[in-house]
Amino acid sequence: MDYRIEPEESRIRFFGRTLYDKKRAAMFFNWTASGFEMKFQGRKVEMEAVTFGDGYPGEGDNLPWLAVFVDDEAEPKTLLKLQEGTRRYTLFESDTPQIHTLRVVKRSENSKGRSGISMLSLEGELLPCLPAQPRLKLELIGDSITCGFGNDMAADETVFDTAKENGLTAYGAVAANLLNADYQCICISGIPLCWASDPAYRLILPDCPGFVPPVRSMEDFYAYADRNHEEAMGKTDGFTPWAFEKFQPDAIAVNLGTNDGFRLRVSGCTQEEEAHFTHRYQDFLHQLRRLNGTKPVIACTLGSMDYYLYDAIEKAVDAYRKETGDGRIFCMKFAPIDPWNEGFGGLGHPNTKTQIRMGHELATALKPWLTGEVTL
């Protein structure tokens, strides 16, 4: 039996930020660690999905990778590399009809391959999902470090491939598991907190003549369900807002500033531009509170690659506290990559060993706030 995916299909539980694309009649789950869960009785489950690759100079084909989990297994039963266009993929198959729960999760990031599910085909019956159990909720906002960029690459590999980007072993997933929390990620490799004070500024990469990285910033992306996908499909305004009531976090971890620091270094490290970043960071904290309310504790983190703007982040947080009296916010440095005991992942990024350690650091920092040990 075929089940077309509708915007409010109650028998499929989507998680992470998703976007229903009306033109393609598909539910896109592009963000790291987003996906869907379903319960069924039968022998076989297939997914029809529409997929777009995203190419960048010096990288592989950049197509999405999915992990398929069966029931409560900790490790995926299947890993799927999706292909460009509309295709069918087998999610589960057995010789006898069985009742199972499938959880399909995107391992790779939003800007390096996007995909939406348009239909499920079952040799059997789609069953209602069990009610979601109440758990803590954690939101991760960041860049390539949060995505798990290159965490499965060797230090000497020079060509990024989405096969070796595993957001399910990045620090956010590790921290969420340690805290027994559900989580969602809003992260894109290369994204800064804010753009330069001069909107006409463009970052020119010396090794990639003719390529100009897209102009985007987290402060302009955060309020929307998936502005990256809509821009890639040609939209220039009227982006779909995210419905914040769908996921109300207990804690938000912001790991932004690494790419802002890179931009400052290549454009002169002026005090004016650093002050611009501090001001924009403070405004972003206001945006987080306006959209998420006063409940979540906010961890303003930096690392494990670059700490140039950490002092500026502390200034922004101090100014925000004085302005608002909001005490549910703190700053934290991840320990830097240990080149001897941890080594590096792809292109100087943290590998899985470092990501796991970072996850423990974040969980340790958040736990007192989530258990009530920190009182204000």
N, C-alpha and C positions, 0 to 999 in steps of 0.2 A: 504494500500500500504506500502511496506517495503522500507526503505531508508538506504542503507549501508553507514556507515560513512567513507568517504575518507579523506585523509590528508588536502585537500583544499575544503571541502564542503562549498560553498558560502552561502547556505541557512540556515546554522547554524553558529551563531557567538559565538566562544569560547572566554573566558576571563580568566585572570590569566595565569600562565605558564602551558602549556600542552605539552604532548609528544605523538606522534603517534607511537604505538608499532606495527611494521610490522608483527611480528610473530603472534600476537594475533588479528591483523586487528582491532585495537581499539584505540580511542583517550583517553588517560589517563589524567584525571584532578585531580591530587592528592593533590596539594597544598591547604592550607586553603583559602577559599573564591574563589576558581577557579570554573569554570563550563561552562555552555553554555546557549544560548538564542535562541529561535526559535519562528516563527510565523506560525500559521496553521489555516485551516478552517476544522472543522469536529467535531466528537462526542467523539473520544477517541485517546489518545496517549500513546503508550507503549515504553519503552526503554529496549533494550537488553544490558546488561553490564557484563563484566568479572571482578571479584573481588577477591582480596587477603587479608586475615587477617594478622596482624602482632602481634605476641605474645611477651609479656615481663613478667618476674616474678612479681607476686603480682598485676597484672592488669587483667581486664576483657578480653573479646574476641577480642577487638580492630578491629572492622569492621566499614567501613565508614558510616557516616550519611549525608544525603542530605536534603536540604530544597527546596521545589518547590513553586515558586511565580507565580501568575497569573496576567497578565497585570501590573498595577502599584500599586498593593496592597503592603502595608508596611510589613505585616506579612505573613509568608508562609501558603499556602493552605494545604500543605502536608509535613510531615516529613517522610523520608524513611531511614530505616536501611537496608543496603545492606547485602547480604549473600554470603558466599564463593562460587566461581565457576561462571559459566555462567547462568544467569537467566533473566527473563523478569519482569519488574516492570511497573505498571500503573502510569503515570504521571498526566493524566487528563482524566475525563470522565463526560459526560453530556447526557441528554435525547435527546437533539436536536443539530443539527450541528451549531457551533458557530465559530466566528473568535476570536482568543486569541493569546497573546504572553506569552510563558512560559519561566521562568528563573530558571535554576536548579543550585544550589550552594552547594558546599561541606562545611559543618560546621566543620568537624573534620580534623585532620592534616595529613600530608603526611606519617609520619612514623608509623601511627597507623591505617592502613587499606587503601588499594589503589584500585582504580577502573577506568575502561575505558569503554566508550560507543562504541559499535560495530554496532548497528542498531537502527533505530526508526521505529516503526510500527504505522501507522495512519489509522483510519477510517475517511479518508478525504484527504486533500492535504497540503503539506508543501509549505508555501509561502515565498517569499523573505523577509529577515529582513529589517526593516527600517534602513536608514543610521544612523550610530552612531552620536550622538550629541557631538560637541566639549566640553570637560570639562577638568578641572584640573586633573592631574594624580599623585597619591601618591603610593610610594612603601614602604613596611614594611619589614625589614630584622631582624630576631630575633630568639628567642628560645621558650620555653614553654609559657612564658608570652605573646608573640605575638600571639601564637597559640590559646590562651584562655584555656590552660590546666586547667581542673577542675574548671572552673569559675561557673559552675552550681552545684558543689558539696557542701555539708555542711562541715563545718570545722572538724567535728568529723568522716567523712567518710574516710576510709583508702584504699579502692580499686578503682583505676581509671577505668572509663568506658567511651568510646567515646560518649555515650549518653549524658554525662554531660560535654562535651567540645564543646563550641559554639563559633567558630571564628567569627561569625556574630555579636556578642555582645562584642568582644574584642576591645581594645583601637584603633586599626587601623581602624576598620570599623566605630567606633564612630567618630573618627577624620575626616575620609573621608566624612561621612554624613554631619558633621558640615561645612566642606569646599566645599560641593557640588562637590566632586571629585570622579572619578573612582579610584580603588586601586587594588593592587595585593600584595600577601604575599609570602615571601620566609622564612619559619620558620619551625624548627623541635625541639621538646622537647629534652632537654639535650645537644644540639649542642653548642660547644664553638666557639669563633672566630677562634682560632688556636689550634693546638695540642701542646703537650709539646715539649720543645727543643730537648729532647731525643725521637726519633721516636719509640723506643722500649717501651716507657712507656705505661702501661695499668692501667686503673682505676679499682680497685677491690672493689666491693660493699660487705661489711661484712654480710649483711642480705640475700645475694643471692649467696651462694656458687656454684661454677661451671659456673656462668654467668659472661661473660666479655662484657661490653658495646662495641658497634662497634666503630672503630676508624674513626671519621669523624670530619670535621670542616667546617665552613661557607666559609672560604677563598678558600677551595678546592671544594666546591659545587656550589658557586654562579654563575659561568660562564656557567653552564649547565642547560638544560631544566629541567631535573629531574634525577640527578645522583643517588638519593636515590632509585628510582624505578629500574633503570638499574642495580645497585649493587644487589638489592634484587632478581632480575631475573638472577643473575650469571655473569653479565658483570664485567670485571676487568680493562678495559681501553677503549679508543676510545669512551668516553661518548658523547652524542649528545649536541652540543653547543646550547645555547639559542639564538634566533634571537632577538637581543635587539631593532631592529627597530620596532618590534611589539608593544612595550609599552615603550614610552619615557617619564619618569616621570618628573614632575615639582619639586617634592620634594622626598627625600629618607630619611627615618628614620631608623637608625641602633640602635637596642637595644640588644647588645651583650656584654658579659663580666661576666654575672652572673655565667655561668658554668665554665668559665676560673677561676673565683675567687674560686669556690668550689674546682677545681682541685688543685689550689695553696695551699689552706688551708690543704687539706689532704696529700699533698706531701711536705710540709715544709715551704711554704711562703718565698722562697729564693729571694733575690734581683735580682739574675741572671734570674730567671724565670719570675719575674715581668717585667724586662727589655726586655725579649724575647716577652712577650705579647705586650708591647708598640711598639716595632719594627714591629711586625706582624700587629698590628692595623694600623700603618702608611702606611704599604704596601697595606693593604686592601683598604684604602682610594684612593690610586693610582689606584687600580683595578676598583673601582667604577667609577672614572673619565674616565679611559681608555674605559670602556664598555658603559658608559652612556653619556659621553660628559660633557661639562662645564655648561649646562643649569640648572640641578636640584640643589636646595639648599640641603645640607646634614645636618641632625640633628643627632648628636652623643649622644644618650641617654643612661641612665642606671636606673634601678629600675623597679618595686617598691619593690623588695625583698632583694637586696644585693647591697652594694655600695663600696665593697672593692677595686675594680679596677678603680673607677671613676677618681682618681688623675692620674692614668696611662693613661687613655683615654684623659684627658686634655693635658697631656704631648705629646701624639701622635698627637693630633690635632694642638697644637702649633708648633711642629716640622714640620708637614706637611705644615702649613701656611707659615712658614719661608722659607721652601724649594721651594714652588711653587708660593707664592703670591696669592693663592686662598682664597678669602674672603667669598665665598658662603658656609660657613660651620660653625657650632656652636655646643656647648655642652649643654646638659640639663639633670638635674636630675628630674625624676618623684618623686613626694612626696611619702614617704613610706606608706605602708598599715596601716590604722588606725584601730587598733584591737578593739576599743570600738564602733566607729561609723560605721565602714565598716565590720569588721570581716574578716574571711579568707575563701578562697575557698578550693579546694582539696589540701592536702599535703603542706600546707603553701603558696599556690599560691593566687594571687589576685582573688577575686570573681567578679561577674558581676558589683556589685556596685563600686568596686575599678576600674575595667576596664573602666567603663563609665567616672569616674572622670579623669583617665589618658588620655582618648580620648579628653576630654575638654582641658587638659593641653597641649597636643601636638598640637591641632588645634590652640590654642591661640599663641603658640610659632611660628608656621609656618605661620600664617596669614599675619604678616607684610612683610615677604619675598615674599609671593605669590601675595600680592596686590601692591607691589612696594613701601611700606612705608620704607623699608630698602633699602638704596641706598649706593653703594660703590664707 
